[in-house]
Amino acid sequence: MFFGTNAQSTTTTRKATYARGVVECSKCRRTTPVYRVEAVSDEFSVRCSQCGHRGFYRKNEMGIQQLPERRSKKR
């Protein structure tokens, strides 16, 4: 029956990740990170940290990056 089988558990340790949005400057092509993607409105503006150009973007133009968790200690 099902109760007599000895199944091995396959637990894998997953590293915690966080997501951030990324938009590309139309003038110098540098990527600018946007944190708190869920709080961004449909249209928003971001200033480029390299050239200072302020670009207007739509939410569907934003890319998503998955990065490892920055904390070294667990909460």
LINZI-V383227 format. One record per residue. N is the residue number from 1. RES is the residue in one small letter. PHI is phi in radians with two decimals (none if undefined). BURIAL is b if it has 16 or more other ideal C-beta (glycine too) atoms within 10 Angstrom, else e. D_CENTER is the distance of its C-alpha to the mean C-alpha in Angstrom with 1 decimal. Layout:
BEGIN
n & res & phi & burial & d_center
N & RES & PHI & BURIAL & D_CENTER
N & RES & PHI & BURIAL & D_CENTER
END
This chain:
BEGIN
n & res & phi & burial & d_center
1 & m & none & e & 45.7
2 & f & -1.34 & e & 42.0
3 & f & -1.36 & e & 42.7
4 & g & -1.49 & e & 44.4
5 & t & -1.36 & e & 41.6
6 & n & -1.89 & e & 39.7
7 & a & -1.49 & e & 36.1
8 & q & -1.51 & e & 33.8
9 & s & -1.47 & e & 30.5
10 & t & -1.87 & e & 27.6
11 & t & -1.68 & e & 25.0
12 & t & -2.02 & e & 22.3
13 & t & -1.47 & e & 20.2
14 & r & -1.74 & e & 16.5
15 & k & -1.34 & e & 14.3
16 & a & -1.25 & e & 12.0
17 & t & -2.23 & e & 8.3
18 & y & -2.32 & e & 5.5
19 & a & -1.91 & e & 2.0
20 & r & -2.41 & e & 2.6
21 & g & -1.53 & b & 5.3
22 & v & -2.38 & e & 7.9
23 & v & -2.12 & b & 11.6
24 & e & -1.85 & b & 14.6
25 & c & -1.16 & b & 17.7
26 & s & -1.34 & e & 20.7
27 & k & -1.61 & e & 23.1
28 & c & -1.95 & e & 22.0
29 & r & 1.16 & e & 19.0
30 & r & -1.48 & e & 16.8
31 & t & -1.47 & e & 13.0
32 & t & -2.05 & b & 12.1
33 & p & -1.33 & e & 8.8
34 & v & -2.18 & b & 8.6
35 & y & -1.55 & e & 7.7
36 & r & 1.00 & e & 8.8
37 & v & -1.07 & e & 7.9
38 & e & -1.20 & e & 10.6
39 & a & -1.58 & e & 13.1
40 & v & -1.36 & b & 13.2
41 & s & -1.34 & e & 16.5
42 & d & -1.10 & e & 17.5
43 & e & -2.19 & e & 18.5
44 & f & -2.59 & b & 17.4
45 & s & -2.16 & e & 18.2
46 & v & -2.39 & b & 16.6
47 & r & -1.58 & e & 18.8
48 & c & -1.28 & b & 18.3
49 & s & -1.36 & e & 18.7
50 & q & -1.58 & e & 20.9
51 & c & -1.80 & e & 23.4
52 & g & 1.50 & e & 23.1
53 & h & -1.27 & e & 22.9
54 & r & -1.72 & e & 21.5
55 & g & -1.89 & b & 20.0
56 & f & -1.80 & e & 19.8
57 & y & -2.28 & b & 17.0
58 & r & -1.79 & e & 16.7
59 & k & -1.10 & e & 13.7
60 & n & -1.33 & e & 14.3
61 & e & -1.51 & e & 14.0
62 & m & -1.43 & b & 10.4
63 & g & -1.64 & e & 8.3
64 & i & -2.06 & e & 4.8
65 & q & -1.97 & e & 3.9
66 & q & -1.76 & e & 4.4
67 & l & -2.14 & e & 6.3
68 & p & -1.18 & e & 9.5
69 & e & -1.06 & e & 10.6
70 & r & -1.43 & e & 12.3
71 & r & -1.32 & e & 15.3
72 & s & -1.64 & e & 18.3
73 & k & -1.74 & e & 20.3
74 & k & -1.34 & e & 19.7
75 & r & -1.36 & e & 20.1
END
